[in-house]
Amino acid sequence: MAAVLIPALAPQQSHELRLPAGTGGASAQQEVTYALGVQQLQGTLLLDASDWLLLLPELRSLRQQLRRHNLALIRVRAQRPETLVAAAALGLETEAATTAAVTAATASPDSANAPDAGLTIHRGTLRSGDHLQSQGSVLLLGDVNPGARISAAGHVLVWGRLRGVAHAGVQGDRSAQIVALHLRPLQLRIADAVARGPADPPADGQAEAAHLVDGEIRIDPASPHWPLPEGVPG
């Protein structure tokens, strides 16, 4: 099965480019080249990345490739959180595609999730007074506003602005990280270490990660690789 380009049904709608499920021998760029073919379309485009792992370099290359064909990539739909985070870092609209391997948390932010050693995904902004907890790692698709808290036994990953309180490694995991597209929290906690968030604004489009170095919390540009180990759903 190959990539396919679906023309928009109306001028105000976006075209859709679907990558095939299950990456084969071809690269994403090769799949897009095949799908574009000799079609002379122009306008905005939604990329359905399916289960492809597309990090910042791949998405930048695809966006440039589409521009050369007069197509503006504005939205990415994907099953993999890594692809969604990379798309959001480029300023693209994003849409999470659900799969059997990824379970979305739909409970109230005040309620704890069921024990799970994998990844919990929660869609929605946490507002003042909300507290989202996870027994594994947690990916929040939204913002953490001042007065809200997010905590996890594993990593805390915020696809949005982190301006409240975040606690990773609540059970003592000192290798846990806190990653956000806009990392300016009131307070950071990793295991038993505590730090205040930085006052200066982050660089545009630069996701950041907080991690422990010699027992102290340090903030660095986030790695392009997903912090979760192989085998964790997502």
C-alpha distance (Angstrom), angle and dihedral (degrees) to the residues before:
residue distance angle dihedral
M1 . . .
A2 3.80 . .
A3 3.78 136.8 .
V4 3.78 116.3 -80.5
L5 3.80 133.2 -157.3
I6 3.80 114.9 -144.5
P7 3.83 113.9 -162.3
A8 3.80 118.1 -133.7
L9 3.79 116.3 -99.5
A10 3.80 93.6 -140.4
P11 3.84 134.8 26.9
Q12 3.81 93.1 -112.6
Q13 3.80 92.8 52.8
S14 3.81 128.9 83.6
H15 3.77 126.8 -114.0
E16 3.81 115.1 -118.1
L17 3.78 126.8 -134.9
R18 3.80 114.7 -166.2
L19 3.78 122.3 -162.6
P20 3.82 114.9 -151.0
A21 3.79 118.3 -100.0
G22 3.78 111.2 -105.3
T23 3.78 116.0 30.3
G24 3.78 113.8 -109.9
G25 3.79 131.6 -176.5
A26 3.81 95.1 -58.8
S27 3.81 123.6 86.1
A28 3.79 122.4 -124.1
Q29 3.82 89.2 -105.8
Q30 3.80 90.8 53.8
E31 3.79 91.4 48.9
V32 3.82 90.7 51.0
T33 3.82 91.5 48.3
Y34 3.80 89.4 52.6
A35 3.80 92.7 47.9
L36 3.81 94.9 48.1
G37 3.79 91.8 51.4
V38 3.80 110.3 151.2
Q39 3.79 96.1 -33.5
Q40 3.80 113.3 133.1
L41 3.78 101.5 -148.7
Q42 3.78 127.8 147.9
G43 3.78 136.0 -177.4
T44 3.79 134.9 61.3
L45 3.79 124.4 -21.4
L46 3.82 140.0 -155.6
L47 3.80 114.5 -149.5
D48 3.81 114.4 -150.3
A49 3.82 100.6 -159.8
S50 3.81 94.5 -178.3
D51 3.83 107.9 -168.0
W52 3.82 95.7 -23.0
L53 3.79 118.3 130.6
L54 3.82 104.1 -131.1
L55 3.79 115.9 173.3
L56 3.80 127.6 -175.6
P57 3.84 97.4 -76.4
E58 3.81 92.8 50.0
L59 3.80 94.2 46.2
R60 3.79 92.4 47.2
S61 3.80 90.1 51.5
L62 3.80 92.2 47.9
R63 3.80 91.8 49.1
Q64 3.81 91.0 51.8
Q65 3.80 90.8 46.7
L66 3.80 91.3 52.5
R67 3.81 92.1 46.9
R68 3.79 89.2 58.7
H69 3.81 86.3 59.4
N70 3.84 92.7 48.7
L71 3.81 92.1 -105.9
A72 3.80 120.3 130.8
L73 3.80 114.0 -150.2
I74 3.81 106.1 -141.8
R75 3.81 105.6 154.0
V76 3.81 138.4 34.1
R77 3.79 126.2 -161.2
A78 3.80 114.1 -165.8
Q79 3.78 144.3 160.1
R80 3.80 94.9 -146.6
P81 3.82 117.9 77.4
E82 3.81 90.3 -147.5
T83 3.80 90.5 62.5
L84 3.81 91.8 47.0
V85 3.79 92.4 50.7
A86 3.82 91.9 48.7
A87 3.81 90.9 49.1
A88 3.79 91.9 49.6
A89 3.81 90.2 49.2
L90 3.82 87.4 58.1
G91 3.80 90.3 53.0
L92 3.81 94.4 -108.0
E93 3.78 124.4 142.9
T94 3.79 111.9 -108.4
E95 3.77 140.2 -156.3
A96 3.79 126.1 -169.3
A97 3.80 114.3 -134.7
T98 3.80 112.0 -150.4
T99 3.80 121.7 -128.8
A100 3.77 135.9 176.1
A101 3.80 89.0 -105.0
V102 3.80 95.1 56.8
T103 3.79 122.6 57.9
A104 3.79 119.4 -162.3
A105 3.78 118.6 -141.8
T106 3.79 108.0 -127.9
A107 3.79 99.2 167.0
S108 3.79 124.1 110.6
P109 3.81 113.4 -76.6
D110 3.82 88.2 -119.3
S111 3.80 92.7 61.5
A112 3.80 124.3 81.7
N113 3.79 119.1 -121.1
A114 3.77 121.0 -117.9
P115 3.82 114.3 -89.0
D116 3.78 108.9 -81.4
A117 3.78 133.1 158.6
G118 3.82 92.0 -153.0
L119 3.78 136.3 64.7
T120 3.79 124.8 -53.6
I121 3.80 117.9 -160.2
H122 3.80 119.9 -156.2
R123 3.79 121.4 -172.8
G124 3.78 117.4 -153.9
T125 3.79 141.5 52.1
L126 3.80 120.0 -77.6
R127 3.79 110.9 -132.3
S128 3.80 131.1 -161.9
G129 3.81 109.1 -58.0
D130 3.83 95.5 21.7
H131 3.82 120.5 120.6
L132 3.80 121.7 -169.6
Q133 3.83 115.9 -167.0
S134 3.80 132.4 -175.9
Q135 3.81 133.2 -172.1
G136 3.81 89.3 -148.4
S137 3.80 128.9 21.0
V138 3.80 120.8 -42.1
L139 3.80 132.9 -147.7
L140 3.81 114.4 -163.7
L141 3.80 114.9 -160.4
G142 3.79 96.2 -156.9
D143 3.80 141.5 31.1
V144 3.80 132.9 -54.1
N145 3.79 104.5 -140.1
P146 3.82 124.6 -154.5
G147 3.81 109.0 -77.6
A148 3.82 93.3 30.4
R149 3.81 126.0 105.3
I150 3.79 134.7 -152.0
S151 3.80 123.2 -172.9
A152 3.79 138.0 171.1
A153 3.79 141.1 174.3
G154 3.81 86.6 -127.9
H155 3.80 131.8 23.6
V156 3.81 125.2 -21.0
L157 3.81 110.7 -143.1
V158 3.79 119.2 -177.3
W159 3.79 118.7 -168.5
G160 3.78 92.5 -161.6
R161 3.81 138.5 19.8
L162 3.79 119.0 -22.0
R163 3.82 106.8 -158.1
G164 3.80 101.4 142.1
V165 3.81 129.9 59.7
A166 3.81 123.4 -53.6
H167 3.80 127.6 -171.6
A168 3.82 120.8 -174.5
G169 3.79 124.4 -177.8
V170 3.80 92.9 24.6
Q171 3.83 90.4 169.9
G172 3.79 92.2 53.8
D173 3.82 103.6 -82.9
R174 3.80 101.8 151.7
S175 3.83 92.4 -174.8
A176 3.81 91.6 65.0
Q177 3.80 119.0 115.7
I178 3.79 137.0 -153.9
V179 3.80 111.4 -143.3
A180 3.82 126.5 -179.5
L181 3.78 139.1 162.3
H182 3.83 87.8 -130.8
L183 3.80 109.1 23.9
R184 3.82 107.6 -171.2
P185 3.84 104.4 126.3
L186 3.77 128.5 166.2
Q187 3.80 88.8 -127.7
L188 3.80 138.3 3.2
R189 3.80 125.7 -156.7
I190 3.80 126.8 -176.4
A191 3.82 113.1 179.2
D192 3.83 102.3 -47.2
A193 3.82 96.7 -22.7
V194 3.81 119.5 104.0
A195 3.82 131.2 -166.2
R196 3.77 139.7 163.1
G197 3.78 119.4 -116.1
P198 3.81 120.4 -102.6
A199 3.80 117.8 -92.5
D200 3.82 99.0 -146.1
P201 3.82 117.8 85.2
P202 3.82 118.1 -104.8
A203 3.80 122.5 -109.9
D204 3.79 114.3 -89.8
G205 3.78 112.1 -89.0
Q206 3.83 92.5 1.8
A207 3.79 115.2 129.6
E208 3.81 112.9 -155.7
A209 3.78 135.4 -153.4
A210 3.80 130.3 -151.7
H211 3.80 116.2 -151.6
L212 3.79 139.6 155.1
V213 3.80 119.6 -90.3
D214 3.81 116.2 177.0
G215 3.78 90.0 -18.1
E216 3.80 95.4 -52.7
I217 3.79 129.7 101.4
R218 3.80 113.3 -110.1
I219 3.81 128.6 -176.3
D220 3.80 119.7 -143.8
P221 3.82 136.2 161.0
A222 3.79 107.2 -74.2
S223 3.78 118.5 -103.0
P224 3.82 114.4 -111.6
H225 3.81 86.9 -126.0
W226 3.77 122.1 85.7
P227 3.83 110.8 -106.3
L228 3.80 94.3 -138.4
P229 3.82 116.5 98.9
E230 3.76 122.5 -115.3
G231 3.79 113.9 -80.4
V232 3.81 96.9 35.6
P233 3.81 109.7 121.6
G234 3.78 114.2 -102.2
